[in-house]
C-alpha cells in the first residue's frame, strides 16, 4: 500500500513480506522476483525510475533508524553510536616513532574505518573504509623483509547489515558481506599485492571468521576457520606469501579456536561436537601428540591465559580453567571471559547477588609430588646401593694384566664356583662348580704347582679367594693340552685304520662309508695337535737371516694340492726381503693363517697374499672374502672364539703370540666384505745381498 503525505510517500508492507526483503540484501542478491516486483509496482505508481537498489537503501535506512532508536531508549548514557579502539602501532613514515592504528566501529549499518594517526604531529595520515564488519586480530610485522611493516587482520562479514551505500561502493571495496576475509595491508592501508595479485583470502559463504598463524621460517600463514554454526569437516590451509598461493593441508578440523607457535611446534586448539582438542604438530605438520576434554555444552568462549613465572599455559574455556594438557583445574569460582591478567591474577567483573563486583582469581604453581616418580627413584636408589655393594664384593684387585689368576667364589657358604682370569682366560676348567672346594684345588694343582693366594674377602653372601698363577707362558699350557690329546687322537686314528683293514675282507659298505667320513676329521685334529705340541721350542729361538719372499713362495707351493690353490694370488715386488727370524716357528704361524684363509674363504673367491715394504717394516697381508663382526674379532683375540662353530679359537692367538715373540705384530680386521690379517715385521737389510 502506498499513501501520499505532505512530505512524501509512505509504503506499507506486510510483515512477512518485509521479513523476506530484509534477508535478501544479506545474501547480496537483488534479482529476486519479490524485490523486482515491488520496485516495479512503486515505479509505476509514482511514475518515476524506482529500482531495486532504491528499495534496498530505503529498507536499510528504516532498519538503522529502528535499531538506534531502540538502542538510545534502552541504553542511553551507556553506549554511543561510534567506538574507537587502538588496535596496534606502526611506523609509517620511518621517523622511528610509531603511529597509532585506530579502529572506528559504528555498529550495524555503518561501515568500519581504520585510521593511522600520527601522535607526534597530531594528524591523521590515512583513513580507510571497509564495508565488511568486525575487523579484528590485528598484527603488524614485516613479512617480506623490505623494512616496511604490513598490517595483518581478518574481517567477519556474514550476519553484518550492509551500509546505506553498500551497493554503490561494492565494486570499489572489492569486498562483500557474504564472506569472511584474511587480508594483508600495506603501511598505507591498501591491500598488498604480490605477483600482481591482492593478498586477500576469502572463505566460503557462511558464518566464519579466520584464525591465522604466521610461520616466519616458511614465509607462510596457517589459516583455519572458526564458526559456532558449522558441523562439517574442513582442512587447514597454508598461504605462501612468496608466490601468493594457498595450499590445502591434510589436517581435518571443524572449528578452529586458536593457533599458536611454541619453539618449532604448532599448537592447534579446535572444537568438534563439544570436544576440545589440543593437537601439536612438528614443522612438517606431522602430529606429535594430542589432548582432549569434553564439555557438556557447546564451547562459546576460548582464551589462553599466559601467567608470569608459570611455565605452563592455562586455558579458559566456557568459564572453566584447564591446564596445558586440558585437565580441569579445581577452582571454586568460574572466570568471566572478559578478563585482564596482572601478576598471575585474572581480574574480571561478574554478577553476584544481583550486583556487579570486581573479582580476582590468583593462580599459583602447585609443586605436587609425583608418587610414581618417587617410587621409581626409590627403586633406582636400591639398585644403585645393591650394585655398589656387589661391586665392592666382586671387585678383584688384579696386580697385572699380564699375569694369570684363578678365583674361587663361595656362595652362601655352600656352593663353590671358580674361574680363570688374565692371560690364561682362554683355558676352560673341565668343571667349575661344586659343593666342595677340593675339586678346585685339584684342578689348580694340575694346572700349575706355582700359585699363591693374593686376596681374600668375606661377606655374609659371598667369599672370594684370588690366586696368582706363575706360569712361564700360556703357550706352554697349550702345548701341554695338545700333548695330552695328541696320543689319544693318534691311537684313535690307528684303531680306525685297523678296523678299516678288517672291513676290507668282509666288504661292509656301510662301515667303510662311516670310516671315510670320520678319518679326515681325525687326521685334521691330529695335525692340529702336532702343531700345538711344537710350541715347547718357542723360547729356544733359532734366529737367522732369510729371504722373506722366497719363504712365502715356498710356503704357498705346499698348498698346490689344496682344492682352493688356484684361488691364491701372490703379489710381490722383484727385490728380495731380508729379515732375521726363527724360520720354523714363523712358518708354523704363517701356515696356520693361510690355512684359515683357505678354510673360511667364500667359494671361488680370491685369496690375496701380498708382501710389501713400508718405511722401516715389512708387511704381509693375507686377505680373503668374508665377514667377521667386531665382537667375534674381540673374542678371537682373547682366544675364546673361533670363526667356525667347532674351533677353539686358540689357533689365531698362537700364531699372533709367535709373531709377537719375534718382535712382530699381527692384527685381524674385517671391512668391505673382506677379512684381512696384517703381519708387520721389523726390517733387517743386508745391503750386499740386496745388490
Secondary structure, 3 states (H helix, E strand, C coil): CEEEECCEEEECCCHHHHHHHHHHHHCCCCCCHHHHHHHHHHHHHHCCCCCHHHHHHHHHHHHHHHHHHHHHHHHCCCCCCCEEEEEEEECCCCCCCCEEEEEEECCCCCCEEEEEEECCCCEEEEEEEECCCCEEEEEEECCCCCCCCEEEEEECCCCCCCCCCHHHHHHHHCCCCCCCEEEEECCCCCECEECCEECEEECCCCCCEEEEEEEHHHCEEEEEEECCCCCCCEEEEEEECCCCEEEEEEEEECEEEEEEEECCEEEEEEEECCEEEEEEECCCCCEEEEEEEECCCCCCCEEEECCCCCCCCEEEECCEEECCCCCECCCCCCCCCCEEEECCEEEEEEEECCEEEEEEEECCCCCCCCHHHHHHHHHHHHHHHHHHHHHHHHCCCCCCCCCEEEEEEEECCCEEEEEEEECCCCCCCCCCEECCCHHHHHHHHHHCCCEEEEEEEECCCEEEEEEEECCCCHHHHHHHHHHHHHHHHHHHHHHHHHHHHHHHHHCCHHHHHHHHHHHHHHHHHHHHHHHHHHHHHCCCCCEEEEEHHHHHHHHHHCCCCCCCHHHEEEECCCCCCEEEEEHHHHHHHHHHHHHHHHHHCCCCCCEEEEEEECCCEEEEEEEEECCCCHHHHHHHHHCCCCCCCCCCCHHHHHHHHHHHHCCCEEEEEEECCEEEEEEEEECCCCHHHHC
